[in-house]
Amino acid sequence: MGDFKSFKASGDSANGGSDGARGRSADGGEKQAVDLAAALAKAFAGKSEGQIFSTIIAQAEEGKKKGTLTNEDIDNFYNAVSPMLDGIKRRRLQQIVSRLKKI
């Protein structure tokens, strides 16, 4: 995984949206989703769920402490990744997001 902010949807900065779906064409949005899924699969290949969540938490905590990661960035990450997760993992990620926003 590169860095936590790399998961920010490209359409967000152009239009101020935070959900990653606004401001994108259907073709661009689909390609971006496929690219994101491929990047995630490559970054986390062979890692357990615990290792994946540990990596996310460590990178986010580091970014928050340095002041390079905002709550909006965390929301963008959640909005980009959560559709790829089942209900239990999505709830776990939401708990992590809530904790990270308090740092």
N, C-alpha and C positions, 0 to 999 in steps of 0.2 A: 504494500500500500504506500503510495507516494506520501501525501500528507492529507490531513483531514479536510482542508479547504478545497482540495482538488475535486470533491464531489459536489461542489456548488454548480447548479445548473447554469449553463452559459446564457440562457435567456433572462436570468434574474437581474444581472447587472444592467442590462439595457432598459429594463422596464420597471425595476423596483419591486418586482414580484418576489415572493418567497416560497412559492410552492413548486417551482420547477416546471410547471405546466403552462404558465402564462407566457405569452410572447413568443411561442415557438410554433413553427409550422408542423403539420402532421408528419411530414417526411423527416424534418430535422429532429423532432422529438423522438420519433421511433429510432432513428439512427443513434441518437444520444443515449437512449435507454439500452440499446444493444451494446454500444461501446462501453457504457458503465458496467453492464452485467459482465462483459468479457474482462474488463479490468479487475473487477471484484473477484471473479473466478480465478484469474491468474494470481492475484495477490494473496488469496487465501487457500490456494490449492494445497491439499495435504494437511491443513491445520484444523484443529478441533474447534468446536464452537467457543470453548473457553479461551483458546488462544486468540481467536478472532475478536471477541469482545475485549480481551485484555489489551490487544493492539489498539483498538479504537479508543478505549479509555485512556491509555498512556499517551497517545498522540494528542487527544483532545485536552487532557490536563496540562500537557506541556504548552500547547497553544494558548490556553486560557491564562496560564501563569505568565507567559511572555507577552500577553496582550495582542497576539496575532490571530486569535480565534474569537469570534463574537457569537452571541446567542443566535443571531440570524444565520450564521454559518452552520451552527449545530442543527437548526431547524431545516436548512437546505439539505444537509446530509441525511437527516431522518426522512425527509420527503422523497429523496432519491432512492434510498435503500429499502425503506419499509415495505413497498409493494412487492419486493422480492422475497419477503419473509412470511412464514406462517404466523398464526395468531400468537402463539406462545413466545416465539422469538421477537415478534413485533412488540409485544408488551415488555419484554426484557429490554429491548433497545429503548423503548419509551422511558423506562425507569432510569436507564443510564443517561439519557438525554436530560431528564429532569435533574439528576444529580450533577451533571456537568454544568448546567446553567446556573447552579448555585455557587460555583467556584468563583 
